[in-house]
Amino acid sequence: MDKKAFEIIIERVIIHKEKLLDDIYKIERKNKENKWIKLKILEKESRIIGVASDVTQEILEKQKIEYDRDYDLLTDILNRRAFFNIVGEK
Protein backbone atom coordinates (compact mmCIF):
# COMPACT_ATOMS: atom_id res chain seq x y z
CA MET A 1 0.00 0.00 0.00
CA ASP A 2 1.37 3.41 -0.78
CA LYS A 3 2.06 5.93 1.96
CA LYS A 4 -0.80 8.35 1.13
CA ALA A 5 -3.45 5.62 1.15
CA PHE A 6 -2.13 4.30 4.48
CA GLU A 7 -2.15 7.81 6.01
CA ILE A 8 -5.77 8.37 4.94
CA ILE A 9 -6.87 5.13 6.57
CA ILE A 10 -4.93 5.88 9.75
CA GLU A 11 -6.36 9.41 9.98
CA ARG A 12 -9.90 8.02 9.83
CA VAL A 13 -9.12 5.52 12.59
CA ILE A 14 -7.19 7.67 15.07
CA ILE A 15 -9.97 10.23 15.56
CA HIS A 16 -11.79 7.62 17.67
CA LYS A 17 -9.17 7.08 20.40
CA GLU A 18 -10.48 5.33 23.48
CA LYS A 19 -10.13 7.25 26.73
CA LEU A 20 -7.66 5.89 29.26
CA LEU A 21 -6.40 3.19 26.88
CA ASP A 22 -3.09 3.51 25.07
CA ASP A 23 -3.08 2.87 21.32
CA ILE A 24 -6.69 1.56 21.31
CA TYR A 25 -9.10 2.92 18.71
CA LYS A 26 -12.79 2.29 18.14
CA ILE A 27 -14.10 1.58 14.66
CA GLU A 28 -17.83 2.21 14.33
CA ARG A 29 -19.42 0.01 11.71
CA LYS A 30 -22.66 0.46 9.81
CA ASN A 31 -24.21 -2.65 11.37
CA LYS A 32 -23.73 -1.09 14.84
CA GLU A 33 -21.20 -3.76 15.75
CA ASN A 34 -18.18 -1.81 16.97
CA LYS A 35 -14.63 -3.08 16.67
CA TRP A 36 -11.57 -2.01 18.63
CA ILE A 37 -8.03 -2.20 17.34
CA LYS A 38 -4.65 -1.70 18.94
CA LEU A 39 -2.48 0.27 16.57
CA LYS A 40 1.29 0.51 16.64
CA ILE A 41 2.99 2.80 14.13
CA LEU A 42 6.71 3.15 13.49
CA GLU A 43 7.93 5.94 11.21
CA LYS A 44 11.42 5.84 9.69
CA GLU A 45 12.53 8.28 7.05
CA SER A 46 10.21 7.74 4.08
CA ARG A 47 8.54 4.59 5.43
CA ILE A 48 5.74 3.95 7.87
CA ILE A 49 5.15 0.54 9.36
CA GLY A 50 1.88 -0.12 11.10
CA VAL A 51 0.52 -3.12 12.94
CA ALA A 52 -3.17 -3.34 13.79
CA SER A 53 -4.44 -5.99 16.18
CA ASP A 54 -8.11 -6.75 16.78
CA VAL A 55 -8.71 -6.38 20.53
CA THR A 56 -12.52 -6.31 20.34
CA GLN A 57 -13.04 -9.41 22.49
CA GLU A 58 -10.76 -8.10 25.25
CA ILE A 59 -12.52 -4.70 25.29
CA LEU A 60 -15.99 -6.28 25.42
CA GLU A 61 -14.93 -8.55 28.30
CA LYS A 62 -13.48 -5.57 30.16
CA GLN A 63 -16.69 -3.56 29.64
CA LYS A 64 -18.80 -6.44 30.97
CA ILE A 65 -16.61 -6.80 34.05
CA GLU A 66 -16.81 -3.06 34.71
CA TYR A 67 -20.59 -3.07 34.24
CA ASP A 68 -21.02 -6.02 36.63
CA ARG A 69 -18.79 -4.23 39.13
CA ASP A 70 -20.65 -0.89 38.95
CA TYR A 71 -24.32 -1.83 38.52
CA ASP A 72 -26.74 -3.63 40.78
CA LEU A 73 -27.90 -6.91 39.28
CA LEU A 74 -31.50 -6.58 40.44
CA THR A 75 -32.24 -2.88 39.84
CA ASP A 76 -29.75 -2.20 37.02
CA ILE A 77 -28.74 1.12 38.60
CA LEU A 78 -25.35 2.27 39.86
CA ASN A 79 -24.28 0.71 43.12
CA ARG A 80 -23.12 2.88 46.01
CA ARG A 81 -19.40 2.63 45.30
CA ALA A 82 -19.78 3.54 41.63
CA PHE A 83 -22.19 6.35 42.45
CA PHE A 84 -19.81 7.92 44.96
CA ASN A 85 -16.90 7.57 42.52
CA ILE A 86 -18.81 9.41 39.81
CA VAL A 87 -19.98 12.12 42.22
CA GLY A 88 -16.43 12.47 43.51
CA GLU A 89 -15.10 12.96 39.98
CA LYS A 90 -17.67 15.68 39.28
Protein Blocks (a to p, Z undefined) as FASTA:
>chain_A
ZZklmmmmmmmmmmmccehiahiacdddfklpacddddddddehjbccdddddfklmmmm
mmmmmmmmmpcfklopacfklmmmmmmmZZ
